Amino acid sequence: MYVRIARFEGGSSARFDAERDRLLKDLEAIRRGESDTEIPAEIARKISRVEMMVDRERGASAMSIYCETAAQMREVHEALDAMSPGDGEGRRVSVEIYELALDEATQVSQAA
């Protein structure tokens, strides 16, 4: 699995919420087979997971996009790299792609 992490600065809390809502709406539309979305459906179908992290105090955010294969990640990266944030969404400050070497959930319980 591969992950693309893009970081953004200069956003606002309201814009973070609007971006989250837009992404959810687009992903749901793609799942229903609709094609009128900002993310091309053929690209979205190559994405296996999306995470959006925000730091509202600093006006910063990060988006993690996961793909199963390196080939899928190349296609998704090329499409997303050609896009830019809209007005008020901040500016992209970095993009990095990693191979996911470990993805293990842990549950740590405290002794009573």
C-alpha positions as CSV (number, residue, x, y, z in Angstrom):
1,M,0.0,0.0,0.0
2,Y,1.1,3.6,-0.7
3,V,0.2,6.9,0.9
4,R,0.4,10.4,-0.4
5,I,0.5,13.1,2.3
6,A,-0.1,16.7,1.2
7,R,0.2,19.5,3.7
8,F,-1.5,22.9,3.5
9,E,-1.2,26.2,5.3
10,G,-3.3,29.3,5.4
11,G,-6.8,27.7,5.7
12,S,-9.6,28.6,8.0
13,S,-11.8,26.5,10.2
14,A,-14.9,27.2,8.1
15,R,-13.0,26.2,4.9
16,F,-11.8,23.0,6.5
17,D,-15.3,22.1,7.3
18,A,-16.5,23.0,3.8
19,E,-13.7,21.0,2.2
20,R,-14.5,17.9,4.4
21,D,-18.2,18.2,3.5
22,R,-17.4,18.6,-0.2
23,L,-15.1,15.5,-0.1
24,L,-17.7,13.4,1.6
25,K,-20.3,14.5,-0.9
26,D,-18.1,13.7,-3.8
27,L,-17.0,10.3,-2.5
28,E,-20.6,9.3,-1.8
29,A,-21.7,10.5,-5.3
30,I,-18.9,8.4,-6.8
31,R,-20.0,5.3,-4.8
32,R,-23.5,5.8,-6.3
33,G,-22.0,5.8,-9.8
34,E,-22.4,9.5,-10.4
35,S,-19.7,11.4,-12.4
36,D,-20.5,15.0,-11.6
37,T,-17.7,15.4,-9.0
38,E,-14.6,17.5,-8.6
39,I,-12.5,14.4,-8.3
40,P,-12.7,12.3,-11.5
41,A,-14.4,9.0,-10.7
42,E,-11.7,6.9,-12.4
43,I,-9.2,8.4,-10.1
44,A,-11.4,8.2,-7.0
45,R,-11.9,4.5,-7.6
46,K,-8.1,3.9,-7.2
47,I,-8.2,5.4,-3.8
48,S,-8.7,3.0,-0.9
49,R,-8.7,5.4,2.0
50,V,-8.7,9.2,2.7
51,E,-7.8,11.0,5.9
52,M,-8.0,14.7,6.5
53,M,-6.3,16.2,9.6
54,V,-6.6,19.8,10.6
55,D,-5.0,22.2,13.1
56,R,-7.6,24.9,13.3
57,E,-5.4,27.2,15.5
58,R,-2.6,27.3,13.0
59,G,-4.8,27.2,9.9
60,A,-2.9,24.1,8.7
61,S,-4.2,20.8,7.3
62,A,-2.9,17.5,5.9
63,M,-4.5,15.0,3.6
64,S,-3.5,11.4,3.4
65,I,-4.6,9.4,0.3
66,Y,-4.0,5.6,0.2
67,C,-3.7,3.4,-2.8
68,E,-3.1,-0.3,-3.0
69,T,-0.4,-0.2,-5.7
70,A,2.4,2.0,-6.9
71,A,0.8,2.3,-10.3
72,Q,-2.5,3.5,-8.8
73,M,-0.6,6.0,-6.7
74,R,1.2,7.4,-9.7
75,E,-2.1,8.0,-11.5
76,V,-3.8,9.5,-8.4
77,H,-0.8,11.7,-7.6
78,E,-0.6,13.1,-11.2
79,A,-4.3,14.0,-11.1
80,L,-4.2,15.5,-7.6
81,D,-0.9,17.3,-8.3
82,A,-2.6,19.1,-11.2
83,M,-5.3,20.4,-8.9
84,S,-4.8,23.4,-6.6
85,P,-6.7,24.5,-3.5
86,G,-9.6,26.9,-4.1
87,D,-9.9,30.4,-2.7
88,G,-9.5,30.4,1.1
89,E,-8.4,26.8,1.4
90,G,-4.8,27.8,1.9
91,R,-1.8,26.8,-0.1
92,R,-0.1,23.4,-0.6
93,V,3.3,23.4,1.1
94,S,4.4,19.8,0.5
95,V,3.5,16.5,-1.1
96,E,5.3,13.3,-0.3
97,I,4.6,9.7,-1.2
98,Y,5.5,6.7,1.0
99,E,5.2,3.0,0.8
100,L,3.2,1.9,3.9
101,A,5.6,-0.4,5.8
102,L,3.4,-0.9,8.9
103,D,-0.3,-0.3,9.6
104,E,-1.1,-1.9,13.0
105,A,-3.7,-0.7,15.4
106,T,-2.9,-1.1,19.1
107,Q,-5.0,-1.0,22.1
108,V,-3.1,0.0,25.2
109,S,-5.0,-0.5,28.4
110,Q,-3.9,1.0,31.7
111,A,-3.5,-1.2,34.8
112,A,-6.1,-0.5,37.5
